[in-house]
Amino acid sequence: MTGKVVGFSGNFTQPSKTRALVESVASEVGGQYGLRAQSFDVADLGPSFGSARWAGELDAQAKMVLDAVTQADLLVVGSPTYKGSYTGLFKHFFDLLDPNALRGKPVLILATGGGERHALVVEHQLRPLFGFFEALVLPTATFVSERDYVDGKLASPIIQARIAQAVTEAGLALGRPAIKRDAA
């Protein structure tokens, strides 16, 4: 039985490091545990999103993203940090969800930011948001700053180890063993 991991990024610019990080982690979870991986960001929601006050006002494009998020077996969510929090459009997306839509769903949380002073966004903003939904927020959250990149690529061994730990926790939350891969 194939499941689905869905990534959602709160960034509205493309390309973005946040989207790349969310996509990379979602793909890693998918590859390790035999799940289809799919990722979206705020820009994928289209024109109806900004003015929608509830999910019923979304057009088909935005509704498709919302349905993918709510029907996922596991979510990988991330947001760039603006003024100590996730983006307003990221929050607006989750404001449109039914409060029961994510109950019990495993959620792996990520954030990016320009410097270390934003590092607590994962604990003080993202974790409580998904706690409200009664989601199963994985223990290891990851914040990635500008200094963790070299030539546009994630280079920090500490951050890579945190992501690997979160990916392992995702498999435990899903009750799925890692797929054995042949050595290349």
C-alpha positions, 0 to 999 in steps of 0.5 A, a space after each residue: 500500500 502506497 501512502 503520500 507525504 506532502 510538503 508545504 512551504 510558506 514561501 511565495 517567491 520562487 525559487 526559494 530555499 524554504 521550498 527546496 528544503 521542504 521538497 528535499 525532506 519530503 522526497 527523503 521521507 518518501 524515498 525511505 518509506 515508500 511514499 509518493 512525495 509531492 510539495 507545494 508552496 503558497 505560490 501554488 495556491 493561485 488567485 482565489 487564495 488571498 481573498 478566501 475567508 473559508 475553504 469553500 471560497 477556494 478555486 479548484 487549484 487551491 482546493 487541490 492543494 488543500 485536499 493534498 495536505 489534509 489527505 497526506 499520510 505525513 506532512 513536511 511543513 516549513 516557512 521562512 521566518 519573518 519578524 520572528 514568525 512564519 509568513 502570514 500567508 502560511 498561517 492564512 492557509 492553515 486558517 482555512 482548514 477545519 480544526 479536525 483536519 490534521 488530528 493525529 497526522 504526523 507533521 515534520 516542521 522546518 523553518 529557514 531564516 537569515 540568522 540564528 535569532 529566528 531559530 525558536 520559530 519552530 518551537 514558539 510558532 510552528 509547534 503550537 500551530 500544529 498542536 492546535 490541530 492536534 497533529 502529531 508533531 515530530 520531536 525533531 524540528 529543524 531551523 536552517 539559517 544562511 550560514 548553513 548553506 555553501 554555494 546555495 547547497 545545505 552544507 552543515 553536518 549538524 543540520 543534515 544530522 537533525 534532518 536525518 533524525 526527523 526522517 527516522 522519526 517520520 518512519 516511526 510515526 508512520 509505523 513503516 520500516 525503511 526501504 533497503 536500498 542497493 549500494 551503488 
